[in-house]
Amino acid sequence: MAIEKVGVVGCGLMGSGITQVCAQAGCSVLMREVSPELVEKGLRGIEKNLARMVEKGTLSAAERERALTRLLGTTRLDELKDCDLVIEAIVEQLPAKRELFSSLDSICGPQTIFASNTSSISITEMASATKRPGRFLGLHFFNPVPVMKLVEVIRTIATDAAVFDEMVEFGKRLGKTPVCTSDRPGFIVNRLLVPYLLDAVRALEEGVASIVDVDQSMKLGCGHPMGPLTLLDFVGLDTTYYIANVMFDEFKERRFAPPPLLKRMVLAGWNGRKAGRGFYDYSDPKNPKPIEL
Ligand SMILES: NC(=O)c1ccc[n+]([C@@H]2O[C@H](COP(=O)([O-])OP(=O)(O)OC[C@H]3O[C@@H](n4cnc5c(N)ncnc54)[C@H](O)[C@@H]3O)[C@@H](O)[C@H]2O)c1
Protein backbone atom coordinates (compact mmCIF):
# COMPACT_ATOMS: atom_id res chain seq x y z
CA MET A 1 0.00 0.00 0.00
CA ALA A 2 1.47 3.38 -0.98
CA ILE A 3 1.30 6.02 1.73
CA GLU A 4 -0.25 9.06 0.02
CA LYS A 5 -2.18 10.82 2.75
CA VAL A 6 -0.77 11.25 6.25
CA GLY A 7 -2.57 12.62 9.31
CA VAL A 8 -0.44 14.16 12.04
CA VAL A 9 -2.06 14.77 15.42
CA GLY A 10 -0.39 17.46 17.54
CA CYS A 11 1.70 20.27 16.10
CA GLY A 12 4.08 21.16 18.92
CA LEU A 13 7.83 20.72 18.79
CA MET A 14 7.66 17.25 17.19
CA GLY A 15 4.36 17.25 15.29
CA SER A 16 5.36 20.36 13.33
CA GLY A 17 8.61 18.73 12.21
CA ILE A 18 6.88 15.46 11.32
CA THR A 19 4.23 17.34 9.32
CA GLN A 20 6.96 19.21 7.46
CA VAL A 21 9.08 16.18 6.51
CA CYS A 22 6.02 14.22 5.34
CA ALA A 23 4.98 17.12 3.08
CA GLN A 24 8.54 17.48 1.77
CA ALA A 25 8.54 13.75 0.95
CA GLY A 26 5.50 14.20 -1.32
CA CYS A 27 2.65 13.08 0.97
CA SER A 28 -0.43 15.20 1.42
CA VAL A 29 -0.59 15.98 5.13
CA LEU A 30 -3.51 16.92 7.33
CA MET A 31 -2.37 18.19 10.72
CA ARG A 32 -4.78 18.30 13.64
CA GLU A 33 -4.45 20.59 16.67
CA VAL A 34 -6.89 21.36 19.47
CA SER A 35 -7.70 25.00 18.62
CA PRO A 36 -7.72 27.19 15.47
CA GLU A 37 -4.98 29.31 17.08
CA LEU A 38 -2.70 26.29 17.50
CA VAL A 39 -3.43 25.09 13.95
CA GLU A 40 -2.48 28.54 12.68
CA LYS A 41 0.61 28.74 14.89
CA GLY A 42 1.73 25.28 13.72
CA LEU A 43 1.32 26.06 10.01
CA ARG A 44 3.07 29.45 10.35
CA GLY A 45 5.97 27.74 12.16
CA ILE A 46 6.36 25.22 9.32
CA GLU A 47 6.19 27.99 6.70
CA LYS A 48 8.93 29.90 8.54
CA ASN A 49 11.09 26.81 8.79
CA LEU A 50 10.75 26.04 5.07
CA ALA A 51 11.56 29.68 4.25
CA ARG A 52 14.69 29.47 6.42
CA MET A 53 15.77 26.35 4.51
CA VAL A 54 15.37 28.18 1.20
CA GLU A 55 17.46 31.09 2.56
CA LYS A 56 20.17 28.64 3.64
CA GLY A 57 20.08 26.93 0.24
CA THR A 58 19.11 23.49 1.62
CA LEU A 59 15.73 23.58 -0.19
CA SER A 60 14.72 25.15 -3.51
CA ALA A 61 11.90 27.71 -3.67
CA ALA A 62 9.95 25.33 -5.93
CA GLU A 63 10.29 22.48 -3.39
CA ARG A 64 9.06 24.79 -0.65
CA GLU A 65 6.01 25.78 -2.74
CA ARG A 66 5.24 22.14 -3.49
CA ALA A 67 5.50 21.20 0.21
CA LEU A 68 3.19 24.08 1.19
CA THR A 69 0.48 23.03 -1.28
CA ARG A 70 0.43 19.59 0.37
CA LEU A 71 -0.22 20.95 3.89
CA LEU A 72 -3.55 21.48 5.57
CA GLY A 73 -4.58 22.01 9.18
CA THR A 74 -7.78 21.20 11.03
CA THR A 75 -9.24 21.01 14.54
CA ARG A 76 -11.60 18.19 13.46
CA LEU A 77 -10.40 14.68 14.11
CA ASP A 78 -13.02 13.14 11.80
CA GLU A 79 -11.30 14.80 8.81
CA LEU A 80 -8.49 12.28 9.22
CA LYS A 81 -10.83 9.47 8.19
CA ASP A 82 -9.27 8.67 4.81
CA CYS A 83 -5.60 8.88 5.82
CA ASP A 84 -3.31 5.94 4.95
CA LEU A 85 -1.23 6.64 8.04
CA VAL A 86 -1.87 8.68 11.19
CA ILE A 87 1.13 9.74 13.28
CA GLU A 88 0.39 10.89 16.82
CA ALA A 89 2.60 13.54 18.49
CA ILE A 90 0.48 14.87 21.36
CA VAL A 91 1.44 15.26 25.03
CA GLU A 92 3.34 12.37 26.62
CA GLN A 93 0.40 11.10 28.70
CA LEU A 94 -1.11 7.66 28.37
CA PRO A 95 -4.80 8.51 29.04
CA ALA A 96 -4.74 11.29 26.40
CA LYS A 97 -3.08 9.01 23.84
CA ARG A 98 -5.43 6.08 24.50
CA GLU A 99 -8.47 8.33 24.21
CA LEU A 100 -7.17 9.76 20.93
CA PHE A 101 -6.42 6.36 19.36
CA SER A 102 -9.76 4.94 20.48
CA SER A 103 -11.54 7.84 18.71
CA LEU A 104 -9.34 7.51 15.61
CA ASP A 105 -10.09 3.77 15.52
CA SER A 106 -13.78 4.43 15.00
CA ILE A 107 -13.14 7.27 12.52
CA CYS A 108 -10.51 5.72 10.21
CA GLY A 109 -10.91 2.80 7.83
CA PRO A 110 -9.47 -0.60 8.79
CA GLN A 111 -6.47 -0.13 6.45
CA THR A 112 -5.17 3.02 8.16
CA ILE A 113 -1.89 2.46 9.97
CA PHE A 114 -1.51 4.12 13.38
CA ALA A 115 1.88 5.25 14.66
CA SER A 116 2.87 6.98 17.88
CA ASN A 117 5.88 9.25 18.30
CA THR A 118 5.95 8.53 22.05
CA SER A 119 9.33 8.61 23.76
CA SER A 120 8.51 6.12 26.47
CA ILE A 121 4.90 4.98 26.68
CA SER A 122 4.13 1.36 25.85
CA ILE A 123 3.05 1.07 22.23
CA THR A 124 1.14 -2.11 23.14
CA GLU A 125 -0.86 -0.24 25.78
CA MET A 126 -1.92 2.37 23.21
CA ALA A 127 -2.65 -0.27 20.55
CA SER A 128 -4.95 -2.06 22.99
CA ALA A 129 -7.26 0.97 22.90
CA THR A 130 -7.95 0.07 19.25
CA LYS A 131 -9.13 -2.94 17.26
CA ARG A 132 -6.08 -2.83 14.97
CA PRO A 133 -3.04 -3.94 16.98
CA GLY A 134 -1.57 -5.44 13.80
CA ARG A 135 -1.56 -2.03 12.12
CA PHE A 136 -0.11 -0.18 15.10
CA LEU A 137 3.54 0.64 15.81
CA GLY A 138 5.91 3.33 17.01
CA LEU A 139 7.69 5.85 14.78
CA HIS A 140 10.02 7.77 17.07
CA PHE A 141 11.55 10.86 15.48
CA PHE A 142 14.16 13.19 16.97
CA ASN A 143 14.20 16.92 17.55
CA PRO A 144 14.52 18.93 15.31
CA VAL A 145 12.80 16.44 13.00
CA PRO A 146 13.80 18.06 9.67
CA VAL A 147 17.47 17.88 10.72
CA MET A 148 17.89 14.68 12.74
CA LYS A 149 18.49 11.62 10.57
CA LEU A 150 17.25 8.86 12.87
CA VAL A 151 13.82 7.28 13.21
CA GLU A 152 13.26 4.37 15.58
CA VAL A 153 10.64 1.98 14.18
CA ILE A 154 9.07 0.12 17.08
CA ARG A 155 7.25 -3.19 16.75
CA THR A 156 5.01 -4.75 19.38
CA ILE A 157 4.44 -8.49 19.58
CA ALA A 158 1.19 -7.85 17.66
CA THR A 159 2.49 -5.61 14.82
CA ASP A 160 2.10 -7.27 11.38
CA ALA A 161 5.49 -7.92 9.76
CA ALA A 162 4.32 -6.38 6.47
CA VAL A 163 3.16 -3.18 8.21
CA PHE A 164 6.46 -2.95 10.04
CA ASP A 165 8.46 -3.36 6.81
CA GLU A 166 6.29 -0.78 5.09
CA MET A 167 7.00 1.75 7.85
CA VAL A 168 10.75 1.07 7.64
CA GLU A 169 10.49 1.96 3.93
CA PHE A 170 8.38 5.00 4.78
CA GLY A 171 11.12 6.19 7.17
CA LYS A 172 13.61 5.97 4.29
CA ARG A 173 11.25 7.88 2.03
CA LEU A 174 11.31 10.71 4.60
CA GLY A 175 15.09 10.82 4.22
CA LYS A 176 15.68 9.18 7.61
CA THR A 177 17.74 6.19 8.64
CA PRO A 178 15.37 3.75 10.35
CA VAL A 179 16.52 1.48 13.17
CA CYS A 180 14.34 -1.40 14.33
CA THR A 181 13.50 -1.89 17.98
CA SER A 182 10.98 -3.54 20.26
CA ASP A 183 8.39 -2.12 22.62
CA ARG A 184 10.46 -1.56 25.79
CA PRO A 185 10.40 1.86 27.55
CA GLY A 186 12.92 4.26 26.07
CA PHE A 187 13.55 2.04 23.03
CA ILE A 188 17.24 2.45 22.09
CA VAL A 189 18.12 6.14 22.32
CA ASN A 190 16.29 7.15 25.48
CA ARG A 191 17.27 3.92 27.24
CA LEU A 192 20.86 5.18 26.97
CA LEU A 193 20.34 8.96 26.92
CA VAL A 194 17.88 9.55 29.79
CA PRO A 195 20.10 8.11 32.59
CA TYR A 196 22.92 10.36 31.31
CA LEU A 197 20.70 13.47 31.39
CA LEU A 198 19.42 12.60 34.88
CA ASP A 199 23.01 12.11 36.08
CA ALA A 200 23.87 15.60 34.84
CA VAL A 201 21.04 17.02 36.99
CA ARG A 202 22.23 14.93 39.96
CA ALA A 203 25.78 16.25 39.47
CA LEU A 204 24.42 19.80 39.56
CA GLU A 205 22.28 19.01 42.62
CA GLU A 206 25.27 17.56 44.46
CA GLY A 207 27.41 20.63 43.74
CA VAL A 208 29.86 18.84 41.44
CA ALA A 209 29.96 21.83 39.08
CA SER A 210 27.99 24.78 37.71
CA ILE A 211 25.45 24.55 34.84
CA VAL A 212 27.93 26.04 32.38
CA ASP A 213 30.81 23.80 33.52
CA VAL A 214 28.71 20.61 33.31
CA ASP A 215 27.76 21.55 29.74
CA GLN A 216 31.25 22.67 28.72
CA SER A 217 32.75 19.44 30.03
CA MET A 218 30.66 17.19 27.83
CA LYS A 219 31.07 19.47 24.80
CA LEU A 220 34.81 19.98 25.02
CA GLY A 221 35.79 16.78 26.79
CA CYS A 222 33.61 14.32 24.92
CA GLY A 223 32.88 16.13 21.66
CA HIS A 224 29.11 16.30 22.21
CA PRO A 225 27.45 19.01 20.09
CA MET A 226 25.77 20.41 23.21
CA GLY A 227 25.97 19.80 26.96
CA PRO A 228 23.34 17.69 28.80
CA LEU A 229 21.62 20.62 30.55
CA THR A 230 21.28 22.54 27.27
CA LEU A 231 19.96 19.35 25.69
CA LEU A 232 17.42 18.97 28.51
CA ASP A 233 16.20 22.50 27.77
CA PHE A 234 15.79 21.56 24.10
CA VAL A 235 13.96 18.29 24.77
CA GLY A 236 11.73 19.84 27.46
CA LEU A 237 12.11 19.19 31.19
CA ASP A 238 8.46 18.12 31.48
CA THR A 239 8.86 15.58 28.65
CA THR A 240 12.08 14.18 30.17
CA TYR A 241 10.52 14.03 33.64
CA TYR A 242 7.58 12.09 32.28
CA ILE A 243 9.82 9.68 30.33
CA ALA A 244 12.01 9.09 33.39
CA ASN A 245 8.96 8.23 35.50
CA VAL A 246 7.71 5.73 32.93
CA MET A 247 11.13 4.09 32.73
CA PHE A 248 11.49 4.00 36.52
CA ASP A 249 8.05 2.42 36.87
CA GLU A 250 9.05 -0.32 34.44
CA PHE A 251 12.63 -1.06 35.51
CA LYS A 252 12.66 0.11 39.19
CA GLU A 253 16.31 1.13 38.80
CA ARG A 254 17.72 4.30 40.42
CA ARG A 255 19.38 5.41 37.20
CA PHE A 256 15.93 6.07 35.70
CA ALA A 257 14.56 7.92 38.79
CA PRO A 258 14.00 11.66 38.18
CA PRO A 259 16.09 13.75 40.62
CA PRO A 260 14.18 16.09 42.98
CA LEU A 261 15.63 19.20 41.29
CA LEU A 262 14.13 18.15 37.94
CA LYS A 263 10.74 17.61 39.60
CA ARG A 264 10.88 21.03 41.31
CA MET A 265 11.74 22.77 38.03
CA VAL A 266 8.87 21.05 36.22
CA LEU A 267 6.45 21.99 39.03
CA ALA A 268 7.63 25.61 38.68
CA GLY A 269 6.92 25.46 34.94
CA TRP A 270 10.60 25.86 34.04
CA ASN A 271 10.29 23.40 31.18
CA GLY A 272 13.18 24.59 29.05
CA ARG A 273 13.41 26.54 25.83
CA LYS A 274 9.70 26.31 24.96
CA ALA A 275 8.84 27.87 28.37
CA GLY A 276 11.54 30.57 28.08
CA ARG A 277 13.31 29.12 31.13
CA GLY A 278 14.92 25.85 32.13
CA PHE A 279 18.56 25.49 33.15
CA TYR A 280 19.04 28.65 31.10
CA ASP A 281 16.97 31.82 30.83
CA TYR A 282 15.95 32.49 27.21
CA SER A 283 14.68 36.08 27.63
CA ASP A 284 17.31 36.88 25.02
CA PRO A 285 17.08 33.64 22.93
CA LYS A 286 20.37 34.27 21.14
CA ASN A 287 22.22 34.69 24.43
CA PRO A 288 20.84 32.22 27.01
CA LYS A 289 22.01 32.82 30.60
CA PRO A 290 22.40 30.04 33.19
CA ILE A 291 19.81 30.41 35.94
CA GLU A 292 20.70 30.93 39.62
CA LEU A 293 19.76 27.93 41.74
N1 LIG B 1 10.50 16.89 22.69
C1 LIG B 1 11.27 15.95 22.14
O1 LIG B 1 12.50 16.13 21.94
C2 LIG B 1 10.66 14.64 21.70
C3 LIG B 1 11.42 13.76 20.92
C4 LIG B 1 10.83 12.57 20.45
C5 LIG B 1 9.52 12.28 20.81
N2 LIG B 1 8.80 13.14 21.58
C6 LIG B 1 7.41 12.78 21.89
O2 LIG B 1 6.57 13.47 20.97
C7 LIG B 1 5.30 13.78 21.60
C8 LIG B 1 5.06 15.26 21.51
O3 LIG B 1 6.10 15.94 22.16
P1 LIG B 1 6.40 17.49 21.90
O4 LIG B 1 7.74 17.75 22.49
O5 LIG B 1 6.11 17.84 20.48
O6 LIG B 1 5.28 18.18 22.83
P2 LIG B 1 4.67 19.65 22.73
O7 LIG B 1 4.17 19.95 24.10
O8 LIG B 1 5.62 20.59 22.06
O9 LIG B 1 3.42 19.45 21.70
C9 LIG B 1 2.30 18.69 21.96
C10 LIG B 1 1.15 19.29 21.16
O10 LIG B 1 0.05 18.37 21.13
C11 LIG B 1 -1.14 19.14 21.16
N3 LIG B 1 -2.23 18.26 21.59
C12 LIG B 1 -2.49 17.77 22.83
N4 LIG B 1 -3.57 16.96 22.76
C13 LIG B 1 -3.98 16.93 21.46
C14 LIG B 1 -5.01 16.26 20.74
N5 LIG B 1 -5.86 15.43 21.37
N6 LIG B 1 -5.12 16.47 19.42
C15 LIG B 1 -4.27 17.28 18.78
N7 LIG B 1 -3.26 17.95 19.39
C16 LIG B 1 -3.12 17.75 20.72
C17 LIG B 1 -0.84 20.29 22.09
O11 LIG B 1 -1.74 21.38 21.84
C18 LIG B 1 0.62 20.60 21.72
O12 LIG B 1 0.69 21.61 20.71
C19 LIG B 1 5.41 13.22 23.01
O13 LIG B 1 4.85 11.92 23.04
C20 LIG B 1 6.91 13.18 23.26
O14 LIG B 1 7.28 12.21 24.22
C21 LIG B 1 9.33 14.31 22.02
The ligand as a MOL file (V3000), in Angstrom:
LIG
                    3D

  0  0  0     0  0            999 V3000
M  V30 BEGIN CTAB
M  V30 COUNTS 44 48 0 0 0
M  V30 BEGIN ATOM
M  V30 1 N 10.4970 16.8950 22.6900 0
M  V30 2 C 11.2720 15.9500 22.1390 0
M  V30 3 O 12.4950 16.1350 21.9430 0
M  V30 4 C 10.6560 14.6390 21.6960 0
M  V30 5 C 11.4210 13.7620 20.9240 0
M  V30 6 C 10.8330 12.5710 20.4530 0
M  V30 7 C 9.5180 12.2770 20.8060 0
M  V30 8 N 8.8040 13.1450 21.5850 0 CHG=1
M  V30 9 C 7.4060 12.7810 21.8890 0
M  V30 10 O 6.5660 13.4670 20.9680 0
M  V30 11 C 5.3040 13.7780 21.6020 0
M  V30 12 C 5.0570 15.2640 21.5050 0
M  V30 13 O 6.1020 15.9410 22.1620 0
M  V30 14 P 6.3990 17.4930 21.8990 0
M  V30 15 O 7.7350 17.7520 22.4940 0
M  V30 16 O 6.1110 17.8360 20.4840 0 CHG=-1
M  V30 17 O 5.2780 18.1750 22.8280 0
M  V30 18 P 4.6660 19.6470 22.7290 0
M  V30 19 O 4.1670 19.9530 24.0990 0
M  V30 20 O 5.6230 20.5890 22.0630 0
M  V30 21 O 3.4190 19.4540 21.7030 0
M  V30 22 C 2.2950 18.6870 21.9630 0
M  V30 23 C 1.1500 19.2920 21.1550 0
M  V30 24 O 0.0500 18.3750 21.1330 0
M  V30 25 C -1.1360 19.1360 21.1600 0
M  V30 26 N -2.2280 18.2600 21.5860 0
M  V30 27 C -2.4940 17.7700 22.8260 0
M  V30 28 N -3.5660 16.9580 22.7570 0
M  V30 29 C -3.9820 16.9290 21.4640 0
M  V30 30 C -5.0140 16.2550 20.7420 0
M  V30 31 N -5.8590 15.4270 21.3700 0
M  V30 32 N -5.1170 16.4720 19.4170 0
M  V30 33 C -4.2690 17.2830 18.7780 0
M  V30 34 N -3.2580 17.9450 19.3900 0
M  V30 35 C -3.1230 17.7540 20.7220 0
M  V30 36 C -0.8430 20.2950 22.0950 0
M  V30 37 O -1.7370 21.3780 21.8350 0
M  V30 38 C 0.6200 20.6030 21.7220 0
M  V30 39 O 0.6910 21.6060 20.7100 0
M  V30 40 C 5.4060 13.2160 23.0120 0
M  V30 41 O 4.8540 11.9250 23.0370 0
M  V30 42 C 6.9090 13.1790 23.2630 0
M  V30 43 O 7.2800 12.2110 24.2230 0
M  V30 44 C 9.3350 14.3110 22.0180 0
M  V30 END ATOM
M  V30 BEGIN BOND
M  V30 1 1 1 2
M  V30 2 2 2 3
M  V30 3 1 2 4
M  V30 4 1 4 5
M  V30 5 2 4 44
M  V30 6 2 5 6
M  V30 7 1 6 7
M  V30 8 2 7 8
M  V30 9 1 8 9
M  V30 10 1 8 44
M  V30 11 1 9 10
M  V30 12 1 9 42
M  V30 13 1 10 11
M  V30 14 1 11 12
M  V30 15 1 11 40
M  V30 16 1 12 13
M  V30 17 1 13 14
M  V30 18 2 14 15
M  V30 19 1 14 16
M  V30 20 1 14 17
M  V30 21 1 17 18
M  V30 22 2 18 19
M  V30 23 1 18 20
M  V30 24 1 18 21
M  V30 25 1 21 22
M  V30 26 1 22 23
M  V30 27 1 23 24
M  V30 28 1 23 38
M  V30 29 1 24 25
M  V30 30 1 25 26
M  V30 31 1 25 36
M  V30 32 1 26 27
M  V30 33 1 26 35
M  V30 34 2 27 28
M  V30 35 1 28 29
M  V30 36 1 29 30
M  V30 37 2 29 35
M  V30 38 1 30 31
M  V30 39 2 30 32
M  V30 40 1 32 33
M  V30 41 2 33 34
M  V30 42 1 34 35
M  V30 43 1 36 37
M  V30 44 1 36 38
M  V30 45 1 38 39
M  V30 46 1 40 41
M  V30 47 1 40 42
M  V30 48 1 42 43
M  V30 END BOND
M  V30 END CTAB
M  END
